[in-house]
Amino acid sequence: MSKIRIDSMKPEHWPEVEKIYLSGIATGLATFESDSPSYKVWDDKFLKSCRLIALKENQVVGWAALQPVSNRKVYAGVAEETLYIHPDFHNMGVGSLLLQSIINESEENGFWMLTATIIEGNEISIHLHQKLGFKVVGIRERIAFHQGKWTSTILMDRRSHVVGV
């Protein structure tokens, strides 16, 4: 396999990013959303900084982005991380590379804590986050009625060892 490289996400990457997002929606384990938003809605939701893509040659094979957890100043250094990998590239180290890269990028941008909300049953994502220093801080039991059943989410946090120490 040729080398995977990480780059900044640009608007022209949206079609490939959206396809990967739609494949995550189809699993029922990546998000409670049932369809992809427009680029404008997506763009407004995520921070302009800390948007990364994983590329194999010129194909986007994964993406990660951050969104604020609050607009209050005291939480300015806290963001929720979102990460999706193209299904053909699962279990190839792309997730680890991309998550470590978004952690590094977040710290370069002054974030002291990243959070992740993972749907119950997405053990691969939970393991990946734990491997890179995220800790389970809570479970929201039966928080959403999704695909005909009540579903819980796992809340995870990672405190920076560089920012806000």
C-alpha positions as CSV (number, residue, x, y, z in Angstrom):
1,M,0.0,0.0,0.0
2,S,1.3,3.4,-0.9
3,K,1.9,5.9,1.9
4,I,-1.0,7.8,3.5
5,R,-0.4,11.5,3.9
6,I,-2.4,14.0,6.0
7,D,-3.3,17.4,4.5
8,S,-5.7,20.3,5.2
9,M,-9.2,19.8,4.0
10,K,-10.4,22.3,1.4
11,P,-13.9,22.9,0.0
12,E,-13.0,21.0,-3.2
13,H,-12.6,17.9,-1.1
14,W,-16.2,18.0,0.0
15,P,-17.6,15.5,-2.6
16,E,-15.1,12.8,-1.4
17,V,-15.6,13.7,2.3
18,E,-19.4,13.5,1.8
19,K,-19.1,10.0,0.3
20,I,-17.1,8.8,3.2
21,Y,-19.6,10.4,5.6
22,L,-22.5,8.7,3.8
23,S,-20.8,5.4,4.1
24,G,-20.5,6.0,7.9
25,I,-24.2,6.9,8.1
26,A,-25.0,3.6,6.3
27,T,-23.3,1.6,9.1
28,G,-25.7,2.9,11.8
29,L,-22.7,3.1,14.2
30,A,-21.0,6.3,13.1
31,T,-23.8,8.9,13.6
32,F,-27.5,9.3,14.3
33,E,-27.8,11.4,11.2
34,S,-29.7,9.8,8.3
35,D,-28.4,12.0,5.5
36,S,-25.5,14.3,4.7
37,P,-26.0,18.0,5.1
38,S,-25.2,20.5,2.4
39,Y,-21.6,21.7,2.3
40,K,-22.7,25.1,3.7
41,V,-24.4,23.5,6.7
42,W,-21.4,21.2,7.3
43,D,-19.0,24.1,6.9
44,D,-20.9,26.2,9.4
45,K,-20.9,23.4,12.0
46,F,-17.2,22.7,12.0
47,L,-14.3,25.0,13.0
48,K,-12.4,26.5,10.1
49,S,-9.1,25.3,11.6
50,C,-8.4,21.6,12.4
51,R,-10.0,20.1,9.3
52,L,-7.8,17.3,8.0
53,I,-8.0,14.6,5.3
54,A,-6.0,11.4,4.8
55,L,-4.9,10.9,1.2
56,K,-3.7,7.8,-0.6
57,E,-2.2,9.2,-3.7
58,N,-4.9,11.8,-4.6
59,Q,-7.9,9.9,-3.1
60,V,-9.4,11.1,0.2
61,V,-9.6,8.0,2.4
62,G,-10.5,9.6,5.6
63,W,-11.3,12.9,7.3
64,A,-11.4,14.5,10.7
65,A,-12.7,17.9,11.9
66,L,-13.5,19.7,15.2
67,Q,-16.6,21.5,16.3
68,P,-16.9,23.7,19.3
69,V,-18.7,22.3,22.4
70,S,-19.9,25.7,23.5
71,N,-19.7,29.3,22.5
72,R,-18.8,30.3,26.1
73,K,-15.2,31.7,26.5
74,V,-14.3,29.3,29.3
75,Y,-14.7,26.4,26.8
76,A,-12.7,28.0,24.0
77,G,-10.1,25.3,24.3
78,V,-12.5,22.4,24.2
79,A,-13.8,20.8,20.9
80,E,-15.6,17.7,19.8
81,E,-13.7,15.6,17.4
82,T,-15.3,13.8,14.4
83,L,-13.4,11.2,12.3
84,Y,-14.5,9.0,9.4
85,I,-12.5,6.5,7.3
86,H,-13.4,5.1,3.9
87,P,-14.6,1.5,4.3
88,D,-11.9,0.2,2.0
89,F,-9.3,1.5,4.4
90,H,-10.5,0.3,7.7
91,N,-8.0,-1.6,9.9
92,M,-5.0,-0.2,7.9
93,G,-3.8,2.4,10.4
94,V,-5.5,5.4,8.7
95,G,-7.7,6.1,11.7
96,S,-4.7,6.1,14.1
97,L,-2.7,8.4,11.8
98,L,-5.7,10.8,11.3
99,L,-6.7,10.9,15.0
100,Q,-3.1,11.5,16.1
101,S,-2.9,14.3,13.4
102,I,-6.1,16.0,14.6
103,I,-4.8,15.8,18.2
104,N,-1.5,17.5,17.1
105,E,-3.4,20.1,15.0
106,S,-5.8,20.8,17.9
107,E,-2.9,21.4,20.3
108,E,-1.1,23.7,17.8
109,N,-4.4,25.7,17.7
110,G,-4.6,26.0,21.5
111,F,-7.1,23.3,22.4
112,W,-6.6,21.7,25.8
113,M,-9.4,19.1,25.6
114,L,-11.0,17.0,22.9
115,T,-14.2,15.1,23.4
116,A,-15.8,12.3,21.3
117,T,-19.3,10.9,21.4
118,I,-19.4,7.4,20.1
119,I,-22.4,5.2,19.5
120,E,-22.7,2.2,21.7
121,G,-21.4,-0.9,19.7
122,N,-18.7,1.0,17.8
123,E,-16.0,-0.9,19.5
124,I,-13.4,-0.1,16.8
125,S,-13.8,3.6,17.4
126,I,-13.8,3.3,21.2
127,H,-10.6,1.2,21.0
128,L,-8.9,3.7,18.6
129,H,-9.7,6.6,20.9
130,Q,-8.5,4.8,24.0
131,K,-5.2,3.9,22.2
132,L,-4.6,7.6,21.7
133,G,-5.3,8.7,25.2
134,F,-9.1,9.3,25.3
135,K,-10.8,8.0,28.5
136,V,-14.5,7.0,28.9
137,V,-16.0,9.7,31.1
138,G,-19.6,8.6,30.8
139,I,-22.4,6.8,29.1
140,R,-25.6,8.4,28.0
141,E,-28.0,5.5,28.4
142,R,-30.8,5.2,25.8
143,I,-30.3,8.8,24.6
144,A,-31.6,8.3,21.1
145,F,-34.2,6.3,19.4
146,H,-32.2,5.1,16.4
147,Q,-33.0,2.5,13.8
148,G,-36.0,1.2,15.8
149,K,-34.3,0.9,19.1
150,W,-33.0,3.0,22.1
151,T,-29.3,3.6,21.8
152,S,-26.7,4.8,24.2
153,T,-23.6,6.8,23.5
154,I,-20.1,6.6,25.1
155,L,-18.6,10.0,26.1
156,M,-14.8,10.2,25.9
157,D,-12.3,13.0,26.6
158,R,-8.6,13.5,26.0
159,R,-6.8,16.2,28.0
160,S,-3.8,17.7,26.3
161,H,-0.4,17.1,27.9
162,V,0.9,20.2,26.1
163,V,-1.8,22.9,26.2
164,G,-3.3,24.2,29.5
165,V,-0.9,22.3,31.7
